[in-house]
Amino acid sequence: MKKIVISTGGGDAPGLNAVIYSVVHTCYRKGWEVYGSRSGYAGFLDIDEMIRLAPRDVEGIYSAGGTILGSTNKGNPFSRPVMNLAGEVQILDISDKILRNFNRMGFDCHIAIGGDGSLEIAHNFALKGMPVIGVPKTIDNDLKKTDRTFGFDTAVSTATEALDKLHSTAKSHSRVMVVEVMGRDSGWIALYSGISGGADVILIPEIPFDMEEVCDKISDNELHDKHYSIVVVAEGAQTKEGQVFNKGKGELGRDEMILGGVGEWVAAEIRKRTEKDTRSLVLGHLQRGGSPTTFDRLLALRFGAAAVRLVEDKVFDHMVALNNSKMVAVPIAEAIKMRKKVDLGSDKVQTARDIGICLGDVDPLELKDDC
Ligand code: F6P
């Protein structure tokens, strides 16, 4: 009999509940106990935030968005900023306390469902002796060593559906519509949704963009009697001059910048340079919401069951991963080393270029033809 605790950390992603469902049911059939720690590590600090999870507690949740446990992307237990009475920010390391409570509560393993930030924390706990298994979650799909993270497929579907809807209004008004999508420093969501949603221009962080190339594409559309254009911009995209767009760090305890603003900037530049009627919109957290697609649901359910198999085999400090359609285990340290970027030599990038989508640069193949 084992006692397992699950936590969900970082930004939520469709499929989190499906992983919880899968872990609970798989463990139940083995006669193991499962607990859920609310809001990341809160359950290790306050027993009221640690909840017992039996099959009846997770009935039907596999199709629901969000996480029944709650999540947070601030308050790393190894460096938690707190405001003291004098109003100064102090950095506290509360990891020892969490580890002590983990042992005191009698847990055998912690299944940490998260992106690179949460998995780095989990790995640091593993280094301190906590048996940990990771499950790769993020709509950004930017985790190394797994072909896919769950949540990505749903985010891409949401963005694609939005693009489908924008075509008719853009066409009716002969406008340029600029859509900013999420993805942090990787262009996966922008590229996949942009290709699938008929974008004219896709700007991703991996290819610094040139506004002249973007505007040339829009003018070219006009020349070919297409009086509207759809531009998809990843929130982490930057100009070829190196201009980046963010809104600062936001709340206390956040490690990362809040990205955003590039869509509005690109729209203003297009308006100025082409005199076309241009509007911008930010899809934002819509991409994180809603029910997971069948792909994400199935992937999340597979990840959950595979994570329990790793607990049984005592393959700790590893993350379950999708590799060529198979479930495998990879060291968490490998997965968090660096973020997975769009491969510029991939057939998806080539497909975008082949079907005439501008990626904000000069097509390297066209350059080769010219020489
Ligand atoms: O990592 C997932 C993600 O949705 C990113 O795409 C985005 O930049 C970030 O989280 C937004 O975070 P928050 O929920 O703190 O606004």
Residues whose N, C-alpha, C, O or C-beta is under 5 A from the ligand:
A	BS01	F6P	G11 D140 M182 G183 R184 L259
